[in-house]
Amino acid sequence: MSKTFWKRLAAGALSLCLLTALTACGGGLTEKDAETYVKGYLDAAYLGSYDQAYIDLVEDMTMDDAKQDHRDYVEIEAQNMLIFLEVDYPTDEVVSAAEELMEEIYSRAQYKVAPASKTKDGDFVIEVTVSPIELFSLLSDEDFFEALDEAGFNEAETEEELEASDAIYGPLMLEKVKALLPQLTYGEDQVIMLHLKADDDGYYSLVETGMDTLDKSVIDYFGSYMK
């Protein structure tokens, strides 16, 4: 029980703030531009949906860049999911299956982007309301114990035996999560303020702290926001 609890606390340790280094064109950026930028950023990252108006706002960005950003988000969140599920030795096949499952989970992400407001310093603040995905909180300790037992962890002693058991355990846990998708719900809405801040050259980027908070709210691994 303590091992399960500790591993669940470790989930979400990998940062998802991948797009914050991108800068939106400065010089006359409007409130509407800021809203388009933030919504386009979120849609690309989570939904794999790409708005040309968003891409046009980001200097030197292409459609391929936006698609790569989405793939990066999926890959990192898939790693977080495997940490949460206690998969210690993920094979290439398990990683691929986890990324495919995360695509399905991310496609259900829900958030609303409010109109942007310009500050007296020339920066922008944008309120985003996130409806956290409630899925992993539906897993019980019994789900973990059953998969561990079926994978033969009780008999595994050597490193090789542990890896072999983990190769069985990983797909079992991913299947348990996938089977819960029809029961997916949403937790209490979380209101998060994002900040688009200009640098000395007049280019804007999202402040990482706000995006980090938003990232951790999209999927509620621990049931913290359950209604």
Secondary structure, 3 states (H helix, E strand, C coil): CHHHHHHHHHCCCCCCCCCCCCCECCCCCCHHHHHHHHHHHHHHHHHCCCCHHHHHHECCCCHHHHHHHHHHHHHHHHHHHHHHCCCCCCCHHHHHHHHHHHHHHHCCCEEEECCCEECCCCCEEEEEEEECEECHHHCCHHHHHHHHHHCCCCCCCCHHHHHHHHHHHHHHHHHHHHHHHHHCEECCCEEEEEEEEECCCCCEEECHHHHHHHHHHHECCCCCCCC
